[in-house]
Amino acid sequence: MVRTENISSTKKVYAYRRITATPAKEPVVQKLSYLYIGKKFKSVLDLHAGFETSYFLFSFQEALKLLGRLDKAGQLPSVILIDAAAEIPGLKVFLSAIAESEIYKNMLVFAEVGGCSETQLAELANERIITDLVRVTKPETLAKKIAFHGKLAKQEPVIKKQLNLGINWQIISRYGLVRAFDLVFSSISIILLSPLMLLLAIMVKMDGGNSIFEFSTETGLRYRSFRYIRFRTELAFQNEQLADLCHVNQLGVNDHDQVGYQFKSNETSKVGSFLRATNLDSLPALFNILIGDISFIKSR
């Protein structure tokens, strides 16, 4: 109740109005369900919001049996989530069975890759049946991923139709102009800066070690991994320098063990300090731009 005061010349008049708050809208619960195959049942249950039904299993064999029963009942899950870090036996057989079935082959199959090694990630990325590699860190992550791939599925026929018609100006305007810019300016930059890069390469070579470049694995356009190239800034001791370093050896390597050893120091060289201070160590990354790993303009 809210009281309002109206003052007249003779007396005060009070009027009361009843104000009813608009009830909060209840969140729309999507009728989604998921089948989880792994060992982190409790953490998975706490993280997945927006799902009406969930199924938890330890093995892929049991998962295939359950999918058969759910298919007969007309209640197939919206997504299959696999704990990739658990290394449960039978993953290849399970994915092959999904691929060969007309009923299951279009299902969403996500691999939860939290805790996976780079080797495991590379193997999972090559599995065509796995729709996406995900890290479920928030309650809404899985539901958002399902919605995202649902939009892609709806847009796929339209995109294919546009591609079949010939030149797709929408795609060209979005990606082609950026790529053309990168090609032109990276080529011009490489040509103009090639004398400087040659001079820096000689300086790095003379500063110690046979290697001129160093590589690191980074994430570039479209979230693809690539080898980022830059000038070496740290000292690198090579095999031929082993004899001069034996006096500091603490592992007891004898003369017969000298062949095949290579040492790397974390100490920045003199030239390396200069390159880092001026960011000239990143000049070779122009070649990464030229081949399309990264861009002058786009970050992803």
Phi and psi in degrees as GROMACS dihedral restraints (atoms count N, CA, C in turn):
[ dihedral_restraints ]
;  ai    aj    ak    al  type     phi  dphi    fc
    3     4     5     6     1  -121.3    20    10
    4     5     6     7     1   128.6    20    10
    6     7     8     9     1   -99.0    20    10
    7     8     9    10     1   129.2    20    10
    9    10    11    12     1  -115.2    20    10
   10    11    12    13     1   143.3    20    10
   12    13    14    15     1  -110.4    20    10
   13    14    15    16     1   126.7    20    10
   15    16    17    18     1  -118.3    20    10
   16    17    18    19     1   112.4    20    10
   18    19    20    21     1   -95.9    20    10
   19    20    21    22     1   117.6    20    10
   21    22    23    24     1  -101.2    20    10
   22    23    24    25     1  -176.5    20    10
   24    25    26    27     1   -70.2    20    10
   25    26    27    28     1   -27.6    20    10
   27    28    29    30     1  -106.8    20    10
   28    29    30    31     1   -35.6    20    10
   30    31    32    33     1  -155.1    20    10
   31    32    33    34     1   166.0    20    10
   33    34    35    36     1   -90.8    20    10
   34    35    36    37     1   137.0    20    10
   36    37    38    39     1  -119.7    20    10
   37    38    39    40     1   125.6    20    10
   39    40    41    42     1  -106.1    20    10
   40    41    42    43     1   134.9    20    10
   42    43    44    45     1  -122.4    20    10
   43    44    45    46     1   140.4    20    10
   45    46    47    48     1  -114.4    20    10
   46    47    48    49     1   134.4    20    10
   48    49    50    51     1  -124.5    20    10
   49    50    51    52     1   137.2    20    10
   51    52    53    54     1   -90.6    20    10
   52    53    54    55     1   123.7    20    10
   54    55    56    57     1  -112.7    20    10
   55    56    57    58     1   120.3    20    10
   57    58    59    60     1  -104.0    20    10
   58    59    60    61     1   122.4    20    10
   60    61    62    63     1   -69.8    20    10
   61    62    63    64     1   140.8    20    10
   63    64    65    66     1   -69.0    20    10
   64    65    66    67     1   125.7    20    10
   66    67    68    69     1   -62.2    20    10
   67    68    69    70     1   140.1    20    10
   69    70    71    72     1   -64.1    20    10
   70    71    72    73     1   138.6    20    10
   72    73    74    75     1   -71.4    20    10
   73    74    75    76     1   130.7    20    10
   75    76    77    78     1   -73.9    20    10
   76    77    78    79     1   138.5    20    10
   78    79    80    81     1   -62.1    20    10
   79    80    81    82     1   137.5    20    10
   81    82    83    84     1   -74.6    20    10
   82    83    84    85     1   120.1    20    10
   84    85    86    87     1   -87.5    20    10
   85    86    87    88     1   116.0    20    10
   87    88    89    90     1   -74.9    20    10
   88    89    90    91     1   140.3    20    10
   90    91    92    93     1   -83.2    20    10
   91    92    93    94     1    70.6    20    10
   93    94    95    96     1  -107.9    20    10
   94    95    96    97     1   153.4    20    10
   96    97    98    99     1  -143.4    20    10
   97    98    99   100     1   153.0    20    10
   99   100   101   102     1  -139.3    20    10
  100   101   102   103     1   152.3    20    10
  102   103   104   105     1  -112.8    20    10
  103   104   105   106     1   117.6    20    10
  105   106   107   108     1  -104.5    20    10
  106   107   108   109     1   131.0    20    10
  108   109   110   111     1  -120.1    20    10
  109   110   111   112     1   110.0    20    10
  111   112   113   114     1   170.8    20    10
  112   113   114   115     1  -156.0    20    10
  114   115   116   117     1  -127.1    20    10
  115   116   117   118     1    -5.7    20    10
  117   118   119   120     1   -96.9    20    10
  118   119   120   121     1    59.8    20    10
  120   121   122   123     1   -60.6    20    10
  121   122   123   124     1   -47.8    20    10
  123   124   125   126     1   -65.9    20    10
  124   125   126   127     1   -46.8    20    10
  126   127   128   129     1   -64.6    20    10
  127   128   129   130     1   -36.8    20    10
  129   130   131   132     1   -66.8    20    10
  130   131   132   133     1   -42.1    20    10
  132   133   134   135     1   -63.7    20    10
  133   134   135   136     1   -36.7    20    10
  135   136   137   138     1   -72.6    20    10
  136   137   138   139     1   -28.0    20    10
  138   139   140   141     1   -88.1    20    10
  139   140   141   142     1   -25.8    20    10
  141   142   143   144     1   -92.5    20    10
  142   143   144   145     1   105.7    20    10
  144   145   146   147     1  -102.9    20    10
  145   146   147   148     1   152.1    20    10
  147   148   149   150     1    89.2    20    10
  148   149   150   151     1    12.1    20    10
  150   151   152   153     1  -112.5    20    10
  151   152   153   154     1   135.1    20    10
  153   154   155   156     1   -83.8    20    10
  154   155   156   157     1   -37.4    20    10
  156   157   158   159     1  -135.2    20    10
  157   158   159   160     1   144.3    20    10
  159   160   161   162     1  -140.4    20    10
  160   161   162   163     1   147.6    20    10
  162   163   164   165     1  -126.5    20    10
  163   164   165   166     1   137.0    20    10
  165   166   167   168     1  -124.8    20    10
  166   167   168   169     1   127.6    20    10
  168   169   170   171     1  -139.0    20    10
  169   170   171   172     1   155.1    20    10
  171   172   173   174     1   -90.4    20    10
  172   173   174   175     1   -32.0    20    10
  174   175   176   177     1  -125.1    20    10
  175   176   177   178     1   157.3    20    10
  177   178   179   180     1   -74.1    20    10
  178   179   180   181     1   -30.9    20    10
  180   181   182   183     1   -62.1    20    10
  181   182   183   184     1   -46.0    20    10
  183   184   185   186     1   -64.7    20    10
  184   185   186   187     1   -33.0    20    10
  186   187   188   189     1   -64.6    20    10
  187   188   189   190     1   -41.5    20    10
  189   190   191   192     1   -64.3    20    10
  190   191   192   193     1   -39.6    20    10
  192   193   194   195     1   -64.4    20    10
  193   194   195   196     1   -43.1    20    10
  195   196   197   198     1   -65.5    20    10
  196   197   198   199     1   -39.3    20    10
  198   199   200   201     1   -61.3    20    10
  199   200   201   202     1   -38.2    20    10
  201   202   203   204     1   -61.6    20    10
  202   203   204   205     1   -43.8    20    10
  204   205   206   207     1   -68.2    20    10
  205   206   207   208     1   -39.8    20    10
  207   208   209   210     1   -67.6    20    10
  208   209   210   211     1   -33.3    20    10
  210   211   212   213     1   -64.5    20    10
  211   212   213   214     1   -43.7    20    10
  213   214   215   216     1   -64.2    20    10
  214   215   216   217     1   -32.8    20    10
  216   217   218   219     1   -85.2    20    10
  217   218   219   220     1    -4.8    20    10
  219   220   221   222     1    69.0    20    10
  220   221   222   223     1    33.2    20    10
  222   223   224   225     1  -130.4    20    10
  223   224   225   226     1    45.4    20    10
  225   226   227   228     1   -62.7    20    10
  226   227   228   229     1   142.6    20    10
  228   229   230   231     1   -68.1    20    10
  229   230   231   232     1   155.5    20    10
  231   232   233   234     1   -70.0    20    10
  232   233   234   235     1   -29.4    20    10
  234   235   236   237     1  -153.8    20    10
  235   236   237   238     1   149.1    20    10
  237   238   239   240     1  -107.1    20    10
  238   239   240   241     1   123.1    20    10
  240   241   242   243     1  -111.6    20    10
  241   242   243   244     1   124.3    20    10
  243   244   245   246     1  -112.9    20    10
  244   245   246   247     1   129.5    20    10
  246   247   248   249     1   -79.4    20    10
  247   248   249   250     1    95.7    20    10
  249   250   251   252     1   -68.7    20    10
  250   251   252   253     1   -28.6    20    10
  252   253   254   255     1   -75.1    20    10
  253   254   255   256     1   -15.2    20    10
  255   256   257   258     1   -75.1    20    10
  256   257   258   259     1   -19.4    20    10
  258   259   260   261     1    53.2    20    10
  259   260   261   262     1    52.2    20    10
  261   262   263   264     1   -77.5    20    10
  262   263   264   265     1   131.2    20    10
  264   265   266   267     1   -62.5    20    10
  265   266   267   268     1   146.9    20    10
  267   268   269   270     1    98.0    20    10
  268   269   270   271     1    11.6    20    10
  270   271   272   273     1   -64.0    20    10
  271   272   273   274     1   -45.7    20    10
  273   274   275   276     1   -61.5    20    10
  274   275   276   277     1   -43.4    20    10
  276   277   278   279     1   -63.4    20    10
  277   278   279   280     1   -42.2    20    10
  279   280   281   282     1   -63.1    20    10
  280   281   282   283     1   -46.5    20    10
  282   283   284   285     1   -65.6    20    10
  283   284   285   286     1   -36.3    20    10
  285   286   287   288     1   -64.1    20    10
  286   287   288   289     1   -41.5    20    10
  288   289   290   291     1   -64.3    20    10
  289   290   291   292     1   -38.7    20    10
  291   292   293   294     1   -65.1    20    10
  292   293   294   295     1   -41.2    20    10
  294   295   296   297     1   -67.8    20    10
  295   296   297   298     1   -36.0    20    10
  297   298   299   300     1   -78.4    20    10
  298   299   300   301     1   -18.4    20    10
  300   301   302   303     1   -88.8    20    10
  301   302   303   304     1   129.9    20    10
  303   304   305   306     1   -67.0    20    10
  304   305   306   307     1   -25.4    20    10
  306   307   308   309     1   -77.9    20    10
  307   308   309   310     1   -39.5    20    10
  309   310   311   312     1   -96.5    20    10
  310   311   312   313     1   -18.3    20    10
  312   313   314   315     1   -64.2    20    10
  313   314   315   316     1   -22.3    20    10
  315   316   317   318     1   -97.0    20    10
  316   317   318   319     1     6.4    20    10
  318   319   320   321     1   -73.5    20    10
  319   320   321   322     1   151.9    20    10
  321   322   323   324     1   -77.0    20    10
  322   323   324   325     1   127.4    20    10
  324   325   326   327     1  -124.6    20    10
  325   326   327   328     1   110.7    20    10
  327   328   329   330     1  -105.1    20    10
  328   329   330   331     1   144.0    20    10
  330   331   332   333     1  -112.2    20    10
  331   332   333   334     1   119.2    20    10
  333   334   335   336     1   -80.7    20    10
  334   335   336   337     1   112.9    20    10
  336   337   338   339     1  -106.6    20    10
  337   338   339   340     1    15.2    20    10
  339   340   341   342     1   -62.7    20    10
  340   341   342   343     1   121.3    20    10
  342   343   344   345     1    90.8    20    10
  343   344   345   346     1     1.6    20    10
  345   346   347   348     1   -79.7    20    10
  346   347   348   349     1   148.4    20    10
  348   349   350   351     1   -81.2    20    10
  349   350   351   352     1   169.8    20    10
  351   352   353   354     1   -63.9    20    10
  352   353   354   355     1   -34.8    20    10
  354   355   356   357     1   -64.0    20    10
  355   356   357   358     1   -44.7    20    10
  357   358   359   360     1   -63.0    20    10
  358   359   360   361     1   -40.8    20    10
  360   361   362   363     1   -62.3    20    10
  361   362   363   364     1   -40.7    20    10
  363   364   365   366     1   -64.3    20    10
  364   365   366   367     1   -41.2    20    10
  366   367   368   369     1   -66.0    20    10
  367   368   369   370     1   -42.5    20    10
  369   370   371   372     1   -67.1    20    10
  370   371   372   373     1   -35.3    20    10
  372   373   374   375     1   -65.0    20    10
  373   374   375   376     1   -25.9    20    10
  375   376   377   378     1   -84.6    20    10
  376   377   378   379     1    -8.0    20    10
  378   379   380   381     1   -82.3    20    10
  379   380   381   382     1   110.4    20    10
  381   382   383   384     1   -68.1    20    10
  382   383   384   385     1   -26.7    20    10
  384   385   386   387     1   -72.5    20    10
  385   386   387   388     1   -27.1    20    10
  387   388   389   390     1   -74.0    20    10
  388   389   390   391     1   118.3    20    10
  390   391   392   393     1   -69.0    20    10
  391   392   393   394     1   -43.0    20    10
  393   394   395   396     1  -157.6    20    10
  394   395   396   397     1   151.7    20    10
  396   397   398   399     1  -100.5    20    10
  397   398   399   400     1   124.1    20    10
  399   400   401   402     1  -128.4    20    10
  400   401   402   403     1   156.8    20    10
  402   403   404   405     1  -122.7    20    10
  403   404   405   406     1   107.5    20    10
  405   406   407   408     1   -82.5    20    10
  406   407   408   409     1    98.5    20    10
  408   409   410   411     1  -111.8    20    10
  409   410   411   412     1   -16.9    20    10
  411   412   413   414     1  -128.4    20    10
  412   413   414   415     1   155.5    20    10
  414   415   416   417     1   -57.9    20    10
  415   416   417   418     1   -32.6    20    10
  417   418   419   420     1   -93.4    20    10
  418   419   420   421     1     1.5    20    10
  420   421   422   423     1   -58.2    20    10
  421   422   423   424     1   -49.8    20    10
  423   424   425   426     1   -66.4    20    10
  424   425   426   427     1   -43.0    20    10
  426   427   428   429     1   -63.0    20    10
  427   428   429   430     1   -38.6    20    10
  429   430   431   432     1   -66.3    20    10
  430   431   432   433     1   -38.2    20    10
  432   433   434   435     1   -63.3    20    10
  433   434   435   436     1   -41.6    20    10
  435   436   437   438     1   -62.8    20    10
  436   437   438   439     1   -43.7    20    10
  438   439   440   441     1   -63.1    20    10
  439   440   441   442     1   -39.5    20    10
  441   442   443   444     1   -62.2    20    10
  442   443   444   445     1   -48.1    20    10
  444   445   446   447     1   -71.6    20    10
  445   446   447   448     1   -25.0    20    10
  447   448   449   450     1   -65.1    20    10
  448   449   450   451     1   -40.2    20    10
  450   451   452   453     1   -65.5    20    10
  451   452   453   454     1   -40.2    20    10
  453   454   455   456     1   -61.0    20    10
  454   455   456   457     1   -41.5    20    10
  456   457   458   459     1   -63.1    20    10
  457   458   459   460     1   -36.6    20    10
  459   460   461   462     1   -71.7    20    10
  460   461   462   463     1   -34.6    20    10
  462   463   464   465     1   -82.3    20    10
  463   464   465   466     1   -18.7    20    10
  465   466   467   468     1   -57.8    20    10
  466   467   468   469     1   -48.0    20    10
  468   469   470   471     1   -60.4    20    10
  469   470   471   472     1   -37.3    20    10
  471   472   473   474     1   -66.5    20    10
  472   473   474   475     1   -43.7    20    10
  474   475   476   477     1   -63.9    20    10
  475   476   477   478     1   -43.4    20    10
  477   478   479   480     1   -61.9    20    10
  478   479   480   481     1   -39.3    20    10
  480   481   482   483     1   -64.4    20    10
  481   482   483   484     1   -42.9    20    10
  483   484   485   486     1   -64.0    20    10
  484   485   486   487     1   -39.2    20    10
  486   487   488   489     1   -67.6    20    10
  487   488   489   490     1   -36.4    20    10
  489   490   491   492     1   -69.0    20    10
  490   491   492   493     1   -23.0    20    10
  492   493   494   495     1   -76.7    20    10
  493   494   495   496     1   -13.6    20    10
  495   496   497   498     1   124.9    20    10
  496   497   498   499     1  -131.5    20    10
  498   499   500   501     1   -72.8    20    10
  499   500   501   502     1   126.5    20    10
  501   502   503   504     1   -99.4    20    10
  502   503   504   505     1    99.4    20    10
  504   505   506   507     1   -69.0    20    10
  505   506   507   508     1   -25.3    20    10
  507   508   509   510     1   -65.8    20    10
  508   509   510   511     1   -45.5    20    10
  510   511   512   513     1   -68.1    20    10
  511   512   513   514     1   -38.8    20    10
  513   514   515   516     1   -63.9    20    10
  514   515   516   517     1   -42.7    20    10
  516   517   518   519     1   -67.1    20    10
  517   518   519   520     1   -30.8    20    10
  519   520   521   522     1   -82.0    20    10
  520   521   522   523     1   -42.0    20    10
  522   523   524   525     1  -116.6    20    10
  523   524   525   526     1   -34.7    20    10
  525   526   527   528     1   -64.8    20    10
  526   527   528   529     1   -41.1    20    10
  528   529   530   531     1   -67.2    20    10
  529   530   531   532     1   -38.5    20    10
  531   532   533   534     1   -64.3    20    10
  532   533   534   535     1   -44.3    20    10
  534   535   536   537     1   -64.8    20    10
  535   536   537   538     1   -40.2    20    10
  537   538   539   540     1   -63.0    20    10
  538   539   540   541     1   -41.9    20    10
  540   541   542   543     1   -59.6    20    10
  541   542   543   544     1   -46.7    20    10
  543   544   545   546     1   -61.4    20    10
  544   545   546   547     1   -43.5    20    10
  546   547   548   549     1   -62.2    20    10
  547   548   549   550     1   -47.2    20    10
  549   550   551   552     1   -65.9    20    10
  550   551   552   553     1   -51.4    20    10
  552   553   554   555     1   -75.8    20    10
  553   554   555   556     1   -30.7    20    10
  555   556   557   558     1   -69.9    20    10
  556   557   558   559     1   -38.5    20    10
  558   559   560   561     1   -64.4    20    10
  559   560   561   562     1   -45.1    20    10
  561   562   563   564     1   -63.5    20    10
  562   563   564   565     1   -41.8    20    10
  564   565   566   567     1   -64.6    20    10
  565   566   567   568     1   -41.6    20    10
  567   568   569   570     1   -63.5    20    10
  568   569   570   571     1   -41.8    20    10
  570   571   572   573     1   -65.6    20    10
  571   572   573   574     1   -46.5    20    10
  573   574   575   576     1   -70.1    20    10
  574   575   576   577     1   -34.5    20    10
  576   577   578   579     1   -96.6    20    10
  577   578   579   580     1     1.7    20    10
  579   580   581   582     1   -59.9    20    10
  580   581   582   583     1   -39.7    20    10
  582   583   584   585     1   -61.2    20    10
  583   584   585   586     1   -41.0    20    10
  585   586   587   588     1   -65.9    20    10
  586   587   588   589     1   -42.5    20    10
  588   589   590   591     1   -65.4    20    10
  589   590   591   592     1   -36.4    20    10
  591   592   593   594     1   -64.8    20    10
  592   593   594   595     1   -43.1    20    10
  594   595   596   597     1   -62.7    20    10
  595   596   597   598     1   -43.9    20    10
  597   598   599   600     1   -65.4    20    10
  598   599   600   601     1   -36.9    20    10
  600   601   602   603     1   -63.2    20    10
  601   602   603   604     1   -40.8    20    10
  603   604   605   606     1   -65.6    20    10
  604   605   606   607     1   -40.6    20    10
  606   607   608   609     1   -64.7    20    10
  607   608   609   610     1   -42.0    20    10
  609   610   611   612     1   -64.3    20    10
  610   611   612   613     1   -40.5    20    10
  612   613   614   615     1   -62.9    20    10
  613   614   615   616     1   -42.2    20    10
  615   616   617   618     1   -77.1    20    10
  616   617   618   619     1   -16.0    20    10
  618   619   620   621     1   -81.6    20    10
  619   620   621   622     1    -3.7    20    10
  621   622   623   624     1   125.6    20    10
  622   623   624   625     1   126.3    20    10
  624   625   626   627     1    96.3    20    10
  625   626   627   628     1   154.5    20    10
  627   628   629   630     1   -87.4    20    10
  628   629   630   631     1   -24.2    20    10
  630   631   632   633     1   -81.7    20    10
  631   632   633   634     1   138.1    20    10
  633   634   635   636     1   -99.1    20    10
  634   635   636   637     1   -35.6    20    10
  636   637   638   639     1  -112.6    20    10
  637   638   639   640     1   159.5    20    10
  639   640   641   642     1  -132.2    20    10
  640   641   642   643     1   150.7    20    10
  642   643   644   645     1  -123.4    20    10
  643   644   645   646     1   148.4    20    10
  645   646   647   648     1  -140.9    20    10
  646   647   648   649     1   150.6    20    10
  648   649   650   651     1   -87.9    20    10
  649   650   651   652     1   122.1    20    10
  651   652   653   654     1  -127.7    20    10
  652   653   654   655     1   169.8    20    10
  654   655   656   657     1  -105.3    20    10
  655   656   657   658     1   124.3    20    10
  657   658   659   660     1  -115.5    20    10
  658   659   660   661     1  -141.6    20    10
  660   661   662   663     1   -62.2    20    10
  661   662   663   664     1   142.1    20    10
  663   664   665   666     1    55.5    20    10
  664   665   666   667     1    28.2    20    10
  666   667   668   669     1    59.5    20    10
  667   668   669   670     1    28.5    20    10
  669   670   671   672     1   -88.1    20    10
  670   671   672   673     1   144.5    20    10
  672   673   674   675     1   -82.4    20    10
  673   674   675   676     1   143.0    20    10
  675   676   677   678     1  -150.3    20    10
  676   677   678   679     1   167.8    20    10
  678   679   680   681     1   -94.1    20    10
  679   680   681   682     1   110.3    20    10
  681   682   683   684     1   -81.8    20    10
  682   683   684   685     1   128.0    20    10
  684   685   686   687     1  -106.2    20    10
  685   686   687   688     1   135.9    20    10
  687   688   689   690     1  -149.2    20    10
  688   689   690   691     1   165.7    20    10
  690   691   692   693     1   -68.8    20    10
  691   692   693   694     1   142.8    20    10
  693   694   695   696     1   -68.1    20    10
  694   695   696   697     1   133.6    20    10
  696   697   698   699     1  -116.7    20    10
  697   698   699   700     1    -7.3    20    10
  699   700   701   702     1  -107.5    20    10
  700   701   702   703     1   154.4    20    10
  702   703   704   705     1   -68.4    20    10
  703   704   705   706     1   141.2    20    10
  705   706   707   708     1  -131.5    20    10
  706   707   708   709     1   118.5    20    10
  708   709   710   711     1   -91.9    20    10
  709   710   711   712     1   128.7    20    10
  711   712   713   714     1   -99.4    20    10
  712   713   714   715     1   175.3    20    10
  714   715   716   717     1   -56.9    20    10
  715   716   717   718     1   -39.1    20    10
  717   718   719   720     1   -70.8    20    10
  718   719   720   721     1   -13.1    20    10
  720   721   722   723     1   -92.5    20    10
  721   722   723   724     1     1.3    20    10
  723   724   725   726     1   -61.3    20    10
  724   725   726   727     1   -39.9    20    10
  726   727   728   729     1   -61.0    20    10
  727   728   729   730     1   -33.9    20    10
  729   730   731   732     1   -78.0    20    10
  730   731   732   733     1   -12.5    20    10
  732   733   734   735     1  -107.3    20    10
  733   734   735   736     1     0.0    20    10
  735   736   737   738     1   -62.8    20    10
  736   737   738   739     1   -27.4    20    10
  738   739   740   741     1   -70.5    20    10
  739   740   741   742     1   -17.3    20    10
  741   742   743   744     1  -104.2    20    10
  742   743   744   745     1     4.8    20    10
  744   745   746   747     1   -70.3    20    10
  745   746   747   748     1   130.2    20    10
  747   748   749   750     1  -112.0    20    10
  748   749   750   751     1     4.9    20    10
  750   751   752   753     1  -105.8    20    10
  751   752   753   754     1     0.8    20    10
  753   754   755   756     1    72.1    20    10
  754   755   756   757     1    33.3    20    10
  756   757   758   759     1   -75.5    20    10
  757   758   759   760     1   128.1    20    10
  759   760   761   762     1   -94.1    20    10
  760   761   762   763     1  -177.5    20    10
  762   763   764   765     1   -64.0    20    10
  763   764   765   766     1   -30.5    20    10
  765   766   767   768     1   -73.7    20    10
  766   767   768   769     1   -17.2    20    10
  768   769   770   771     1   -96.3    20    10
  769   770   771   772     1     8.2    20    10
  771   772   773   774     1   -72.7    20    10
  772   773   774   775     1   -32.3    20    10
  774   775   776   777     1   -69.6    20    10
  775   776   777   778     1   132.8    20    10
  777   778   779   780     1    90.0    20    10
  778   779   780   781     1     1.4    20    10
  780   781   782   783     1   -92.7    20    10
  781   782   783   784     1   143.7    20    10
  783   784   785   786     1  -139.7    20    10
  784   785   786   787     1   134.8    20    10
  786   787   788   789     1  -112.2    20    10
  787   788   789   790     1   144.3    20    10
  789   790   791   792     1  -130.9    20    10
  790   791   792   793     1   133.9    20    10
  792   793   794   795     1  -104.8    20    10
  793   794   795   796     1   150.5    20    10
  795   796   797   798     1   -88.7    20    10
  796   797   798   799     1     4.5    20    10
  798   799   800   801     1   -79.4    20    10
  799   800   801   802     1   130.2    20    10
  801   802   803   804     1   -76.8    20    10
  802   803   804   805     1   134.3    20    10
  804   805   806   807     1   -76.7    20    10
  805   806   807   808     1   169.6    20    10
  807   808   809   810     1   -63.9    20    10
  808   809   810   811     1   -46.3    20    10
  810   811   812   813     1   -65.8    20    10
  811   812   813   814     1   -37.2    20    10
  813   814   815   816     1   -62.3    20    10
  814   815   816   817     1   -38.7    20    10
  816   817   818   819     1   -62.8    20    10
  817   818   819   820     1   -40.7    20    10
  819   820   821   822     1   -65.4    20    10
  820   821   822   823     1   -42.6    20    10
  822   823   824   825     1   -64.9    20    10
  823   824   825   826     1   -40.7    20    10
  825   826   827   828     1   -67.4    20    10
  826   827   828   829     1   -39.8    20    10
  828   829   830   831     1   -65.7    20    10
  829   830   831   832     1   -32.4    20    10
  831   832   833   834     1  -101.3    20    10
  832   833   834   835     1    -1.2    20    10
  834   835   836   837     1    62.8    20    10
  835   836   837   838     1    16.6    20    10
  837   838   839   840     1   -73.8    20    10
  838   839   840   841     1   -13.7    20    10
  840   841   842   843     1   -66.5    20    10
  841   842   843   844     1   -17.9    20    10
  843   844   845   846     1   -92.0    20    10
  844   845   846   847     1     3.3    20    10
  846   847   848   849     1   -58.2    20    10
  847   848   849   850     1   -40.3    20    10
  849   850   851   852     1   -62.4    20    10
  850   851   852   853     1   -14.9    20    10
  852   853   854   855     1   -65.0    20    10
  853   854   855   856     1   -10.6    20    10
  855   856   857   858     1   -59.0    20    10
  856   857   858   859     1   -31.2    20    10
  858   859   860   861     1   -70.9    20    10
  859   860   861   862     1   -32.0    20    10
  861   862   863   864     1   -63.7    20    10
  862   863   864   865     1   -38.5    20    10
  864   865   866   867     1   -67.9    20    10
  865   866   867   868     1   -39.3    20    10
  867   868   869   870     1   -62.0    20    10
  868   869   870   871     1   -39.3    20    10
  870   871   872   873     1   -90.5    20    10
  871   872   873   874     1    -1.7    20    10
  873   874   875   876     1    95.3    20    10
  874   875   876   877     1    14.0    20    10
  876   877   878   879     1   -72.4    20    10
  877   878   879   880     1   -41.3    20    10
  879   880   881   882     1  -134.8    20    10
  880   881   882   883     1   175.4    20    10
  882   883   884   885     1  -137.6    20    10
  883   884   885   886     1   154.6    20    10
  885   886   887   888     1   -66.2    20    10
  886   887   888   889     1   -32.8    20    10
  888   889   890   891     1  -105.8    20    10
  889   890   891   892     1   -59.0    20    10
  891   892   893   894     1   -80.8    20    10
  892   893   894   895     1   141.8    20    10
  894   895   896   897     1   -94.5    20    10
  895   896   897   898     1   -24.8    20    10
